[in-house]
Amino acid sequence: MWGRIMSTNTDERKRIIEQVNRNWSELIGILERFSKEELETPNVIGIWSLKDLIGHLETWDRIAIKKLDNAERGIEQNWWEVDDHPYASVDEFNEADADSNRHKPIPQLREELHVAHGELLEKLEKSPATTAELVREDTYDHYAVHLNDIRHWQSSRAQE
């Protein structure tokens, strides 16, 4: 799948970027409304806080960039081979990543997230490997999943 670059036409690239921007804007808009205390509340998404989610989103934007880079070079590399460390599952990978980010203050996590996302958008604009098939799961579908997680948490809090 990744070894063969299929050229994305301008309309398709535009649709991909619009979908990324739409879901990203909605997710970030909600995340920015929470106080520091709310962002640090555990058990929002499994055991994760929204602070953990911010670091998680940055990581997966970077994975999307890496996938595009690899596709451009004809390298097939899966998520579990990230940083040359094999993980038994995506959950194991995500937990290790969350643990590595927990010491970081919220402003730093937010800054890293926005920097990574800016780099992702730039890559989506320029990469000949940009296809919905390659980036959907790590970007706009991923944002939508976590947007739903946040809404579910908000709804359950409102009912308490």
ChimeraX attribute file (.defattr): number of C-alpha atoms within 10 A of each C-alpha:
attribute: neighborCount
match mode: 1-to-1
recipient: residues
	/A:1	11
	/A:2	18
	/A:3	14
	/A:4	13
	/A:5	17
	/A:6	14
	/A:7	13
	/A:8	16
	/A:9	11
	/A:10	10
	/A:11	9
	/A:12	14
	/A:13	20
	/A:14	14
	/A:15	12
	/A:16	23
	/A:17	20
	/A:18	13
	/A:19	17
	/A:20	23
	/A:21	16
	/A:22	14
	/A:23	19
	/A:24	19
	/A:25	13
	/A:26	13
	/A:27	19
	/A:28	15
	/A:29	11
	/A:30	12
	/A:31	19
	/A:32	11
	/A:33	10
	/A:34	12
	/A:35	10
	/A:36	13
	/A:37	10
	/A:38	14
	/A:39	20
	/A:40	16
	/A:41	15
	/A:42	15
	/A:43	11
	/A:44	20
	/A:45	15
	/A:46	8
	/A:47	10
	/A:48	17
	/A:49	18
	/A:50	23
	/A:51	26
	/A:52	27
	/A:53	20
	/A:54	22
	/A:55	24
	/A:56	20
	/A:57	23
	/A:58	20
	/A:59	21
	/A:60	21
	/A:61	24
	/A:62	20
	/A:63	20
	/A:64	23
	/A:65	24
	/A:66	17
	/A:67	24
	/A:68	25
	/A:69	17
	/A:70	17
	/A:71	23
	/A:72	19
	/A:73	14
	/A:74	15
	/A:75	15
	/A:76	13
	/A:77	15
	/A:78	11
	/A:79	17
	/A:80	15
	/A:81	11
	/A:82	14
	/A:83	7
	/A:84	8
	/A:85	10
	/A:86	13
	/A:87	15
	/A:88	9
	/A:89	10
	/A:90	11
	/A:91	10
	/A:92	13
	/A:93	18
	/A:94	17
	/A:95	15
	/A:96	12
	/A:97	15
	/A:98	20
	/A:99	12
	/A:100	12
	/A:101	20
	/A:102	14
	/A:103	9
	/A:104	12
	/A:105	10
	/A:106	19
	/A:107	11
	/A:108	12
	/A:109	22
	/A:110	19
	/A:111	13
	/A:112	17
	/A:113	21
	/A:114	17
	/A:115	14
	/A:116	20
	/A:117	24
	/A:118	13
	/A:119	15
	/A:120	23
	/A:121	15
	/A:122	13
	/A:123	18
	/A:124	22
	/A:125	15
	/A:126	11
	/A:127	18
	/A:128	18
	/A:129	25
	/A:130	29
	/A:131	19
	/A:132	17
	/A:133	10
	/A:134	16
	/A:135	22
	/A:136	17
	/A:137	15
	/A:138	18
	/A:139	26
	/A:140	21
	/A:141	16
	/A:142	18
	/A:143	23
	/A:144	18
	/A:145	13
	/A:146	16
	/A:147	19
	/A:148	12
	/A:149	15
	/A:150	19
	/A:151	12
	/A:152	14
	/A:153	14
	/A:154	12
	/A:155	11
	/A:156	10
	/A:157	9
	/A:158	8
	/A:159	6
	/A:160	5
